């Protein structure tokens, strides 16, 4: 059977390999627009019955990548595909914030490259690569064409059967038109694929020959095509065999076996009885996740807003943002450095801010943080005032940290940064939030803190919703509380099970180097008295503060660097000097830091700079103002690299200075440096927010 030039017969491993070096030029930009309630979901344009579409759909489901499928009837798919920027030969089309991917191979490799290393399906060794390419050439260029053409050649004469699956998951106008224009569409399909009755016998013979070849490969007892673990080749086999095996777990639409002509049914049964057919069906039974539910917003965006309310909120945020705040803070520092307004007090000078945060028995935190922490997580030292409980629990966590820990942290972060940057290189664009800072921080939580989570999307949802409610929900908005409560109801049992399972494995002699395992082991050795729930409470607090804090800080720093060309050049010059780059990052961060103030409660009344603070007052210690106080910060409006790191208050000050700052002093410059090494880095589209959190920030660069 010869390969035809048509809108269907366009996916070729050979064509893909020949164009590899030009991928960065070929791959079109994605869509950076906001969706109806959050940043856009990835869009997958498909023909729902298509086995090629199924393979990409399967990879998205396997990787837990959120997406929205938009199906079309064959031949009627062209308008939607062309409007998306694809061409007539594309199938399927995957549209992300970074790229519009128009071939199966582009989509598969794009998805695979961004998965955690342990989930990737493409072999990394040279022998595995070569064998994979050989198998994919066989499966894609031959088997995939033959199974599709056989199926249509057998079914096109049966209008009702074909319409039964063509008319599912497609727009209403396409259902209507497919019914009335079926003879024209069927004739076009027969010629284009080709799928006339004369194709049945040669396609059947080719399918049988390929199955026989793969049966021989499996005859040595291997479980999968490349050995004892499934690879991309096995997923390709399963999806591209679907038209002639009809697996029950198929993620698209397909006819039922009972609807097929008798000869077709017999062929399905014949193939299912072969070792290759059995492997393909096993892949579906054991490795095909349930297709993703229909989503109305991105699942890692925890504060969905309609477009009107979102842009109104962003407009207010821009008008009242860092620039206006600096001007107002300057006036307050000069004329009213401590301003009492009813039950609130604003503190704006550097020395007064530091004094407020240092006087932790007079300006306390329990009234601020403890109620939400108690409601969601139970006691955690960030919600405790100075006490024996605070000293015991915070001290136990401090003792987990080993000398030389910075090298371990650096190695983990660099590896994950390198992985994500390598994945972005063929595209020439990177969404630094969803494809760098958040996945790197999540994988750091897994590797260093020892909490893998059920999957990346779930972990990101848990971390953001809990952080939002615990620390940023100043008005106690009930919708934010409900989202956080749901996350904790899921996360609490997960962590208790993880702790119990990890303790059992340690008892059995397994060695672990992560933070959670060390904390458990210390308890087993009598070095602290935290029970399982105490460990859960404390590890919960650490991981909640370890993801979006890092992501937000890094994103705002990069935005500032890219808006200040002279500082950007200085940063590039010291990109390999972590200490100098950290100084620049922390200094430029002052211009739009992530938290303008630290909140404290004045229990019994006090005095700051001669101003009486009444009992019960909520005190806002404006660290963002303090870091522009020219009495303590020479040349505050200049970006300098010679200020002492401990002077910065991005992570607070006093006894509640951020526990994880030692991590962020390594993570932040490492993340920033990974971007600065890219050629001609610039903003592709501005930051989209999810409530207070940067949620999308697409940058472009030269390959």
VOGU-3710 file (C-alpha; in Angstrom, 3 decimals, decimal comma):
1> xxxxxxxxxx> 0,000/0,000/0,000  1,513/3,339/-0,994  1,429/6,336/1,328  -0,848/9,066/0,006  -0,366/12,802/0,192  -3,516/13,954/1,964  -4,732/15,768/5,038  -4,663/12,398/6,817  -1,535/10,706/5,523  0,736/13,473/6,761
11> xxxxxxxxxx> 2,326/12,083/9,917  5,664/10,496/9,135  8,525/9,664/11,478  10,940/10,274/8,631  9,604/13,737/7,896  9,779/14,505/11,604  13,379/13,373/11,992  14,505/15,296/8,932  13,068/18,495/10,351  14,284/18,103/13,941
21> xxxxxxxxxx> 16,935/20,777/13,661  14,336/23,307/12,541  11,810/22,645/15,264  12,287/26,035/16,896  11,409/27,726/13,597  8,577/25,370/12,651  6,656/25,401/15,923  4,132/28,227/15,949  3,411/30,450/18,969  0,720/29,350/21,368
31> xxxxxxxxxx> -2,191/31,279/22,831  -1,469/33,516/25,816  -4,972/34,929/26,166  -6,887/34,442/29,374  -9,756/31,973/29,407  -13,243/32,615/30,741  -12,343/31,981/34,396  -8,573/31,502/34,573  -5,559/31,194/32,349  -6,469/29,128/29,315
41> xxxxxxxxxx> -6,508/25,380/29,471  -4,399/23,676/26,845  -6,634/23,111/23,822  -6,607/19,826/21,918  -8,274/20,020/18,506  -9,199/16,519/17,409  -11,313/14,212/15,362  -12,645/12,228/18,355  -12,569/8,865/16,565  -9,000/9,408/15,335
51> xxxxxxxxxx> -6,429/7,023/16,775  -3,748/9,704/16,335  -5,842/12,096/18,405  -6,269/9,307/20,955  -2,518/8,888/21,325  -1,986/12,577/22,149  -5,084/12,579/24,371  -3,695/9,540/26,192  -0,331/11,211/26,772  -2,019/14,296/28,213
61> xxxxxxxxxx> -4,100/12,116/30,541  -1,067/10,014/31,467  0,948/13,107/32,360  -1,939/14,750/34,217  -1,739/17,713/31,838  -4,979/19,741/32,003  -6,625/20,326/28,624  -9,930/20,901/26,891  -10,733/18,786/23,850  -12,514/20,371/20,890
71> xxxxxxxxxx> -13,688/17,677/18,481  -14,748/17,868/14,843  -16,212/15,617/12,167  -13,629/14,426/9,605  -13,301/16,913/6,717  -15,318/19,465/8,737  -12,370/19,875/11,096  -10,483/22,111/8,667  -12,016/25,519/9,605  -11,234/25,074/13,313
81> xxxxxxxxxx> -7,726/23,834/12,608  -6,945/26,645/10,164  -8,320/29,290/12,547  -5,985/27,935/15,217  -3,004/28,600/12,959  -2,509/25,009/11,854  -2,450/23,829/8,276  -4,596/21,301/6,436  -2,229/18,439/7,263  -2,271/18,915/11,033
91> xxxxxxxxxx> -3,673/16,153/13,258  -4,281/16,690/16,107  -3,482/20,277/17,136  -2,314/20,985/20,687  -2,361/24,656/21,680  -0,523/25,684/24,841  0,577/29,063/26,149  3,965/28,438/24,539  3,275/26,695/21,240  0,791/25,488/18,657
101> xxxxxxxxxx> 1,824/21,906/17,931  0,519/20,596/14,640  1,804/17,028/14,438  1,479/14,004/16,640  5,247/13,853/17,089  5,569/17,486/18,125  2,806/17,042/20,691  4,159/13,776/22,104  7,687/15,066/22,519  6,468/18,403/23,914
111> xxxxxxxxxx> 4,425/16,593/26,581  7,088/14,001/27,383  9,909/16,528/27,783  7,981/18,397/30,494  7,062/15,372/32,581  9,007/14,442/35,722  11,953/12,263/34,722  10,436/9,101/36,187  7,341/9,445/33,970  9,044/10,107/30,642
121> xxxxxxxxxx> 8,370/7,529/27,957  11,017/8,301/25,346  14,270/6,419/26,053  17,320/8,565/26,775  20,042/6,026/25,915  21,285/5,761/22,327  20,328/2,109/21,897  16,833/2,757/23,205  16,445/5,802/20,970  17,430/3,861/17,855
131> xxxxxxxxxx> 15,054/0,983/18,568  12,255/3,407/19,421  12,669/5,249/16,129  12,577/1,950/14,254  9,405/0,868/16,026  7,707/4,231/15,635  8,432/4,210/11,914  6,738/0,823/11,694  3,818/1,752/13,923  3,113/5,259/12,691
141> xxxxxxxxxx> 3,956/5,143/9,007  2,567/1,661/8,405  0,325/0,282/11,127  -1,435/3,573/11,875  -2,288/4,178/8,229  -3,381/0,600/7,644  -5,694/0,351/10,671  -7,371/3,653/9,896  -7,841/2,938/6,206  -9,104/-0,587/6,906
151> xxxxxxxxxx> -11,657/0,716/9,385  -13,031/3,376/7,069  -13,007/1,093/4,014  -15,132/-1,375/5,958  -17,486/1,184/7,519  -18,033/4,063/5,074  -20,769/2,149/3,202  -22,677/1,976/6,522  -23,891/5,546/7,055  -25,737/5,017/10,335
161> xxxxxxxxxx> -22,790/3,260/11,951  -20,329/5,970/10,913  -22,616/8,806/11,978  -23,081/7,131/15,371  -19,473/7,980/16,245  -18,843/10,956/13,948  -21,633/12,914/15,639  -20,318/12,517/19,187  -18,320/15,301/20,940  -18,603/17,709/17,998
171> xxxxxxxxxx> -20,416/21,052/17,530  -24,138/20,965/16,736  -23,642/22,495/13,292  -21,263/19,695/12,365  -23,755/17,049/13,505  -26,399/18,658/11,317  -24,123/18,992/8,306  -22,621/15,500/8,607  -26,129/14,018/8,457  -27,015/15,898/5,295
181> xxxxxxxxxx> -23,663/15,887/3,519  -22,653/12,330/4,351  -22,412/11,078/0,740  -20,042/13,931/-0,134  -17,942/13,463/3,013  -17,766/9,687/2,560  -16,698/10,016/-1,067  -14,013/12,539/-0,118  -12,750/10,194/2,591  -12,608/7,248/0,180
191> xxxxxxxxxx> -10,421/9,223/-2,207  -8,318/11,042/0,362  -7,268/8,206/2,660  -7,738/6,069/0,425  -10,552/3,977/1,907  -12,367/2,414/-1,018  -13,311/-1,286/-0,833  -10,191/-2,188/-2,776  -8,085/-1,170/0,235  -9,582/-3,757/2,589
201> xxxxxxxxxx> -7,466/-6,749/1,589  -4,061/-5,003/1,338  -4,622/-3,135/4,618  -5,635/-6,363/6,353  -2,513/-8,101/5,043  -0,266/-5,277/6,222  -1,805/-5,257/9,693  -1,338/-9,020/9,975  2,285/-8,750/8,826  3,098/-6,037/11,371
211> xxxxxxxxxx> 1,411/-7,954/14,191  3,408/-11,050/13,181  6,660/-9,056/13,239  5,878/-7,734/16,703  4,813/-11,198/17,872  8,333/-12,344/17,004  9,792/-9,486/19,043  7,678/-10,463/22,055  8,530/-14,151/21,742  11,590/-13,804/23,993
221> xxxxxxxxxx> 9,316/-13,271/26,989  9,629/-9,504/27,311  6,584/-7,773/28,787  6,686/-4,759/26,488  8,194/-3,879/23,126  11,453/-2,528/24,579  11,726/-4,711/27,668  9,979/-4,894/30,998  8,723/-1,313/31,220  6,265/0,394/28,858
231> xxxxxxxxxx> 7,708/3,044/26,559  6,263/5,397/23,981  6,346/2,514/21,484  3,836/0,512/23,541  1,483/3,470/23,830  1,737/4,003/20,068  0,993/0,343/19,421  -2,084/0,410/21,638  -3,563/3,654/20,310  -2,826/2,994/16,636
241> xxxxxxxxxx> -4,243/-0,539/16,880  -7,473/0,735/18,422  -9,484/0,730/15,146  -8,944/-3,035/14,837  -9,083/-3,978/18,543  -11,803/-1,630/19,877  -10,494/-1,457/23,474  -13,193/-0,649/26,012  -10,996/2,045/27,588  -10,562/4,046/24,342
251> xxxxxxxxxx> -10,607/7,729/25,275  -12,342/8,988/22,145  -15,405/7,631/20,371  -15,642/4,396/18,415  -18,296/1,986/17,151  -19,311/-0,941/19,294  -18,209/-4,358/18,149  -21,840/-5,330/17,556  -22,195/-2,553/14,972  -19,370/-3,900/12,814
261> xxxxxxxxxx> -19,783/-6,061/9,712  -19,190/-9,739/10,451  -15,827/-9,802/8,650  -14,647/-6,804/10,703  -15,750/-8,489/13,944  -13,861/-11,637/13,026  -10,697/-9,638/12,284  -10,915/-7,886/15,664  -11,176/-11,262/17,416  -8,301/-12,672/15,357
271> xxxxxxxxxx> -5,951/-9,817/16,284  -6,963/-9,781/19,947  -5,824/-13,406/20,202  -2,244/-12,583/19,134  0,563/-11,625/21,570  0,701/-8,162/19,998  -3,045/-7,692/20,306  -2,908/-8,894/23,894  -0,175/-6,351/24,667  -2,157/-3,513/23,095
281> xxxxxxxxxx> -5,264/-4,425/25,078  -3,184/-4,798/28,271  -1,844/-1,276/27,723  -5,405/0,004/27,706  -6,474/-2,028/30,734  -3,457/-1,260/32,891  -2,072/2,038/31,637  -4,931/4,085/30,162  -6,080/6,642/32,770  -9,672/7,767/32,687
291> xxxxxxxxxx> -10,012/10,657/30,220  -9,822/14,077/31,839  -13,119/15,570/33,044  -14,519/18,598/31,267  -13,098/21,635/33,074  -14,310/25,225/33,113  -11,023/26,616/34,451  -7,431/25,521/34,895  -7,282/23,145/37,907  -4,061/24,655/39,278
301> xxxxxxxxxx> -5,710/28,101/39,291  -7,572/28,167/42,589  -9,325/31,560/42,375  -11,458/31,443/39,208  -12,865/34,809/38,152  -14,890/35,848/35,152  -13,109/38,124/32,710  -14,849/41,333/33,814  -14,092/40,918/37,516  -10,555/39,755/36,729
311> xxxxxxxxxx> -9,633/42,793/34,651  -11,329/45,156/37,097  -9,273/43,632/39,910  -6,082/43,810/37,854  -6,818/47,427/36,962  -7,187/48,317/40,627  -4,020/46,369/41,439  -2,055/48,238/38,772  -3,349/51,636/39,886  -2,601/50,907/43,535
321> xxxxxxxxxx> 0,494/48,799/42,947  4,142/49,123/43,877  4,746/52,493/42,163  1,895/54,275/43,968  2,717/52,483/47,206  6,321/53,716/47,123  5,091/57,303/46,754  2,606/56,927/49,617  5,162/55,180/51,808  7,582/58,038/51,182
331> xxxxxxxxxx> 4,990/60,528/52,423  4,249/58,424/55,491  7,919/57,938/56,378  8,432/61,687/56,178  5,277/62,943/57,859  3,659/60,100/59,820  5,993/57,099/60,129  3,636/55,430/62,608  0,007/56,101/61,711  -2,856/54,811/63,850
341> xxxxxxxxxx> -6,201/54,548/62,072  -8,781/53,154/64,461  -7,894/49,520/65,100  -5,052/49,526/62,570  -1,548/50,939/62,750  0,805/51,470/59,796  4,558/51,363/60,457  6,766/52,493/57,564  10,329/53,391/58,666  13,040/50,746/58,543
351> xxxxxxxxxx> 14,039/50,991/62,203  10,426/50,991/63,393  9,473/48,033/61,197  12,395/46,006/62,523  11,582/46,988/66,089  7,942/45,945/65,645  8,940/42,527/64,327  11,597/42,098/67,026  9,260/42,885/69,942  7,465/39,580/69,496
361> xxxxxxxxxx> 5,947/39,433/72,990  4,177/42,776/72,480  3,383/42,449/68,768  2,249/38,870/68,421  1,335/36,600/65,534  -0,965/34,003/67,073  -4,025/36,227/66,697  -3,157/36,717/63,002  -2,190/33,233/61,819  -3,301/30,722/64,444
371> xxxxxxxxxx> -7,095/30,718/63,777  -6,713/29,788/60,107  -3,918/27,338/60,841  -5,967/25,689/63,568  -8,991/25,477/61,248  -7,017/23,941/58,388  -3,897/22,242/59,664  -3,604/22,372/63,421  -0,845/24,212/65,322  2,253/25,204/63,340
381> xxxxxxxxxx> 5,110/27,338/64,592  4,321/30,170/62,132  1,113/30,635/64,097  2,764/30,419/67,528  4,143/33,145/69,712  7,285/32,704/71,793  6,652/29,622/73,914  7,992/26,200/74,804  5,856/24,629/72,053  7,316/27,042/69,504
391> xxxxxxxxxx> 10,883/26,325/70,601  10,364/22,562/70,601  8,716/22,290/67,188  10,786/24,885/65,358  13,911/23,502/66,991  13,105/19,962/65,850  12,814/21,161/62,258  16,053/23,141/62,508  17,910/20,046/63,670  16,865/18,154/60,542
401> xxxxxxxxxx> 19,012/20,466/58,414  22,491/19,036/57,920  25,779/20,922/57,461  26,504/21,329/53,766  22,807/21,089/52,902  23,262/23,865/50,340  25,068/21,517/47,954  22,186/19,041/47,978  19,643/21,814/47,441  21,692/23,327/44,621
411> xxxxxxxxxx> 22,082/19,987/42,848  18,353/19,227/42,961  17,270/22,664/41,766  19,840/22,835/38,969  18,826/19,431/37,634  15,159/20,354/37,423  15,916/23,790/35,948  18,094/22,172/33,295  15,317/19,706/32,444  12,693/22,413/31,976
421> xxxxxxxxxx> 14,986/24,705/29,980  16,012/21,817/27,716  12,332/21,100/27,111  11,750/24,720/26,081  14,688/25,027/23,673  12,973/23,570/20,574  10,040/25,952/21,040  11,835/29,244/21,680  9,269/30,220/24,321  8,715/29,303/27,959
431> xxxxxxxxxx> 5,866/29,962/30,352  8,149/30,546/33,286  5,375/29,974/35,843  3,760/26,744/34,654  6,831/25,321/32,899  9,658/26,393/35,206  9,107/27,888/38,643  6,098/25,869/39,788  7,196/22,440/38,496  10,750/22,975/39,757
441> xxxxxxxxxx> 9,453/23,978/43,196  7,025/21,033/43,237  9,758/18,572/42,280  12,016/20,116/44,917  9,307/19,414/47,505  9,349/15,797/46,359  13,127/15,337/46,228  14,294/17,447/49,183  11,310/17,724/51,517  10,234/14,159/50,727
451> xxxxxxxxxx> 6,577/14,704/49,774  5,808/13,474/46,240  2,063/14,113/46,306  -0,490/12,171/44,263  0,458/14,102/41,098  1,736/17,535/40,098  -1,630/19,174/39,413  -3,066/18,047/42,746  0,012/19,204/44,661  -0,065/22,597/42,965
461> xxxxxxxxxx> -3,766/22,985/43,769  -3,248/21,991/47,404  -0,254/24,269/47,937  -1,761/27,368/46,337  -5,230/27,139/47,863  -3,849/26,543/51,358  -1,234/29,303/51,131  -3,869/31,727/49,829  -6,215/31,106/52,737  -3,559/30,868/55,442
471> xxxxxxxxxx> -1,581/33,992/54,595  -3,304/36,163/51,969  -7,047/35,907/52,634  -7,134/39,097/54,693  -10,913/39,518/54,414  -11,633/35,838/55,199  -13,451/35,390/51,892  -15,530/32,251/52,276  -14,989/30,914/48,737  -11,214/30,937/49,336
481> xxxxxxxxxx> -11,708/29,184/52,676  -13,889/26,476/51,115  -11,289/25,727/48,436  -8,567/25,486/51,082  -10,689/23,281/53,334  -11,289/20,866/50,460  -7,547/20,742/49,787  -6,766/19,998/53,425  -9,403/17,262/53,589  -7,502/15,580/50,758
491> xxxxxxxxxx> -3,960/16,399/51,884  -4,232/15,523/55,585  -4,995/11,797/55,105  -2,493/11,611/52,253  0,309/12,885/54,507  -0,602/10,628/57,425  -0,522/7,613/55,102  2,784/8,782/53,626  4,350/9,208/57,085  3,201/5,765/58,238
501> xxxxxxxxxx> 4,429/4,125/55,031  7,786/5,940/55,176  8,298/4,967/58,828  7,653/1,324/57,972  10,167/1,409/55,126  12,777/3,007/57,402  12,185/0,246/59,959  12,819/-2,289/57,201  16,231/-0,741/56,556  15,603/1,505/53,553
511> xxxxxxxxxx> 17,763/4,625/53,447  16,286/8,055/52,696  17,969/11,460/52,650  14,945/13,743/52,325  13,728/16,122/55,045  10,553/14,212/55,964  12,390/10,904/56,314  15,067/12,480/58,495  12,376/14,022/60,704  10,683/10,631/61,071
521> xxxxxxxxxx> 14,005/8,900/61,798  14,907/11,493/64,443  11,613/10,773/66,197  12,293/7,037/66,072  15,678/7,759/67,688  14,098/9,847/70,461  15,425/13,203/69,232  11,989/14,867/69,310  8,546/14,003/70,662  6,407/14,745/67,587
531> xxxxxxxxxx> 3,887/12,001/66,864  2,640/11,286/63,333  0,132/14,116/63,477  2,808/16,466/64,790  5,042/15,520/61,870  2,089/16,011/59,513  1,341/19,464/60,934  4,911/20,611/60,521  5,658/19,114/57,122  2,331/20,559/55,906
541> xxxxxxxxxx> 3,404/24,021/56,958  6,772/23,666/55,254  5,497/22,411/51,902  2,650/24,943/51,725  5,214/27,736/51,978  7,681/26,132/49,580  5,922/26,295/46,215  4,107/29,504/45,337  6,408/31,655/47,474  9,348/30,587/45,328
551> xxxxxxxxxx> 7,371/30,868/42,109  5,975/34,304/42,923  9,322/35,708/44,033  11,184/34,432/40,977  8,504/35,625/38,559  8,386/39,141/40,009  12,194/39,341/40,003  12,415/38,297/36,345  9,706/40,804/35,433  11,709/43,562/37,119
561> xxxxxxxxxx> 14,952/42,500/35,424  13,332/42,480/31,990  11,867/45,935/32,604  15,297/47,360/33,535  17,699/46,694/30,620  20,765/48,032/32,435  20,142/45,796/35,458  19,401/42,876/33,135  22,827/43,290/31,532  24,496/43,385/34,935
571> xxxxxxxxxx> 22,645/40,233/35,935  23,766/38,452/32,768  27,371/39,393/33,498  27,232/37,668/36,911  24,983/34,771/35,864  27,597/32,226/36,969  28,259/33,937/40,307  25,401/32,804/42,528  26,183/35,214/45,363  26,378/38,338/43,192
581> xxxxxxxxxx> 23,277/37,336/41,260  21,395/36,745/44,515  22,302/40,246/45,702  20,986/41,754/42,454  17,831/39,639/42,603  17,032/40,621/46,171  17,690/44,286/45,463  15,572/44,509/42,326  12,884/42,530/44,157  12,365/45,570/46,407
591> xxxxxxxxxx> 10,655/47,333/43,488  7,757/44,850/43,544  8,125/42,495/46,477  5,554/39,773/47,077  4,317/40,972/50,496  4,148/44,677/51,261  3,627/44,193/55,004  3,916/41,761/57,892  0,868/41,738/60,184  1,071/41,618/63,972
601> xxxxxxxxxx> -1,381/42,019/66,854  -0,770/44,497/69,678  -2,086/42,587/72,668  -1,890/44,986/75,571  -0,974/48,331/74,067  2,535/49,539/73,294  4,517/52,439/71,916  6,558/52,718/68,709  8,643/55,807/67,956  6,710/57,720/70,598
611> xxxxxxxxxx> 3,306/56,797/69,165  0,912/54,901/71,428  -0,602/51,760/69,912  -3,919/50,900/71,625  -4,619/47,346/72,830  -6,188/45,114/70,185  -4,676/47,032/67,263  -3,664/45,164/64,114  -0,220/46,443/63,156  1,011/46,465/59,555
621> xxxxxxxxxx> 4,810/46,552/59,503  5,438/47,683/55,913  8,630/45,923/54,905  8,145/47,192/51,337  8,392/50,733/52,685  11,290/49,986/55,026  13,448/48,788/52,124  13,164/52,259/50,510  13,945/54,209/53,690  16,956/56,335/52,729
631> xxxxxxxxxx> 18,026/56,614/56,366  18,840/52,888/56,296  19,141/52,150/52,569  21,600/54,415/50,722  20,455/55,211/47,171  17,196/53,323/47,687  16,032/53,863/44,102  19,215/52,388/42,660  19,707/48,665/42,153  22,864/47,711/44,021
641> xxxxxxxxxx> 24,666/44,454/44,648  26,547/45,399/47,816  23,792/45,454/50,431  23,879/42,871/53,216  21,496/40,014/52,451  20,198/39,897/56,010  18,952/43,477/55,645  16,314/42,462/53,112  12,860/41,771/54,495  11,262/39,955/51,569
651> xxxxxxxxxx> 10,921/36,958/53,870  10,108/38,895/57,024  12,267/39,570/60,067  12,474/38,688/63,722  11,608/35,292/65,173  9,205/34,543/62,320  11,603/35,288/59,495  10,808/32,683/56,827  12,077/29,218/57,797  12,770/28,400/54,141
661> xxxxxxxxxx> 14,786/31,502/53,285  17,969/29,422/53,267  16,397/27,378/50,454  15,203/30,392/48,485  18,654/31,967/48,619  19,707/29,039/46,428  16,537/28,375/44,455  15,879/31,927/43,308  19,269/32,726/41,722  19,381/29,238/40,196
671> xxxxxxxxxx> 15,963/29,667/38,588  16,766/33,187/37,413  20,152/32,138/36,030  18,580/29,335/34,005  16,550/31,972/32,150  19,298/34,573/31,863  21,471/32,092/29,958  18,916/32,045/27,131  19,713/34,268/24,159  17,736/37,486/23,730
681> xxxxxxxxxx> 15,298/36,733/26,541  12,261/39,010/26,421  8,628/39,204/27,478  6,245/37,495/25,061  3,109/38,327/27,049  2,520/39,963/30,416  1,770/38,164/33,657  -1,668/36,620/34,112  -2,700/36,242/37,751  -4,693/33,749/39,769
691> xxxxxxxxxx> -5,862/35,912/42,651  -2,588/37,279/44,098  -0,398/34,672/42,369  1,415/35,037/39,032  -0,100/32,198/37,001  1,309/32,630/33,494  4,279/34,606/32,185  5,442/33,630/28,710  8,954/34,649/27,687  10,568/34,230/24,283
701> xxx> 14,201/33,718/23,359  16,413/32,932/20,397  17,433/29,329/19,945
//
